[in-house]
Amino acid sequence: MNKLWSDGLGRLDPYVPGEQPRGAPLIKLNTNENPYPPSPAVRAALKGAANADLRLYPDPEGAALKAVIAQMHGLLPAHVFLGNGSDEVLAHVFRALLMHPLPILFPDVTYSFYPVYCALFGIAFEAVPLDAGFNVRVEDYARPNGGIVLPNPNAPTGIAIGLPQLRDLLKQNPGSVVVVDEAYVDFGADSAVSQVLDYANLLVIQTLSKSRSLAGLRVGFAIGDAGLIEALNIVKGSFNSYPLGRLALAGAEAALLDTAHFEATRRQVMASRDALTQDLQQLGFEVLPSSANFVFARHARFSGRDLQQQLRERGILVRHFAKPRIDEFLRISIGTAGECEALVRALRDVLAQAATSAA
């Protein structure tokens, strides 16, 4: 540890993103990116925004984009907060809304950035165990807490809960902020945005990285009661008063307005996910029920780490988490139909090679 670092920095265990390949081409099914390009309207908007006005600061409020998001959900711009991807929005949420004496709650198997933010901001937390089938039990969150963070669908499992369960969670925690992280909601889950006007303690976070194919632009947002949004704006104004650049604002607005492209590509992803699930099950994999753009699967005869390595040797990247309860699983992003077929062929080869070696 460098003696010039701030106190406590060496104790942080930062989030490690999935491998970004360099050099030889690989089929990339490890970071939950959308396999389809963004709307052509996005490219046109970016071209139009790449003009002399880039010398000027962007709108610090992102008013036009906020208006589009608010109108989509029958809300007001005061209910919307913008950030550089949902991870930055989450960081502001942890600082603005979750620093309380009581520990916050989130699942024991979930997005691994949550404990990172807790360590960064000195927030106590308790990891609430999922059940044996990796499902969230909302009744387990009926206890004193400083806030709740729940991804829906959950990551890396892909399992979602419905609106009745979410409403139960909100009702049993009226004095706590309930943050619903909906990074993957557009691939088959029910959004909690429809409940924002009914529950002042609800904050919903979404991203354009997944279902809108804009991971490269870094646009995320939160939707919630105006009082919660005000707290986020205070943190933003104390950290980065111009969060989204002109290109990001223009591209995001165009992506949200092109609903036809959004519907077509998300349905393609869901169809490929269902087909891949069947193929994996036929190969002997257990596949958790997914409402996301990835599947979470394990095979009784192979360790997750071994399968990951063997797939990489065959030019395919998938994600493995060396963590309790999920060490045997692989998280596999949904690619194009051709990429999913290549994955299945590679797995068949791995299984056949193992069978030959055992003979």
C-alpha positions, 0 to 999 in steps of 0.5 A: 500500500502506498503511504500517500494513499488515503486511510482505508483505501487499501482495505477496499476490494473493488468490483472487477468487470468482465474480461474485455478481449484484446487481440484475437477475436472471441465470442463475448458472452461474459458482460451482458451486453446487447448483441444487436446494435443500437437504433439507427436513430441513435447514430443519426442523433450522435452525428447531429450532436457532433458539431461545434456545440461540443465546445459548450458544456451540456445541459446540467439537468438533461432536461430534454432527456428527463422529459422523455423518460417522465412522459414514458411513465406518466410522471414529471421530470422532478421524478427523474435523475440522470447519471453516467450509467446505473453504477454512478446512479447507484453510487449517488443513491448509497451516499444520499439515501443509505447512510444510516445507523442501521445496516442496509439489506440486500441478497447474499447472491447479487450484484457484487458492486453493492458491498463495494459501495458499502465499503467505500462509504462506510455503510453497514450491511447484512446479506439476506440469504436467497432460498434454496432455489435462489429466490428472494423471500420478501418476508426475510426483509421484514426487520429493522434496516437502513434501506433495502437494495434489490435487483429485479431481475436479480443478478447473476441469477436472472430470477425476478419477483412480481409486483405483488411481492414488491408491494409487500416489500414496500408496505413492510418497510415504510420507513426505509428506502427500497431501491429496485435495480432494474438493469435487466427488467426489459427482458421479461420482468415487471417494472416497479416504476408503476408504483412510484406515485403510490410509495414515497420510499421507492426508488427505481434504477434503470440503464440504457446499457442493456435493452437499448444497446448503449453500454458504450454511452453510459446512461442510467437514471433513477425514478422516484418520489421528488424528495428522493430525487432531490437528495440525489441532486444534492450529491450530484451537485457536490460531485459532478454537476455535468454528468452526461455529455451532449452525445450521451444526452442526444443518443439516449433520447433517440434510443428511448423514442425508437420503441419499434427497434427496442421491441424488436431487439429485446424480443430477439434476445428473449427468444434466443434466451429461451432457445439456449435454455432448452439446448443447455438443459438437453446437455444436462445443465441446470438452468435457473429461470431467467427474466434477464439477457443472460442465463445462470447454469451449472453442470453436475459433472463440471466445475464452473471454473473448468467450464469457463476455461475450456470455453475460453480455449474454444474462443468463447468468453462466459462469466464465472464467480468464485463465490459461496453458493454459486461457484459451480455456475456460469453466467452466460450472456445471450448473444445472437442466434449464431453466437448461441449456436457456437456456444452449444457446439463448444459445450457439446465438444467439451462433453464429448471430450470428457466422455472420451477421456473417461472411457 
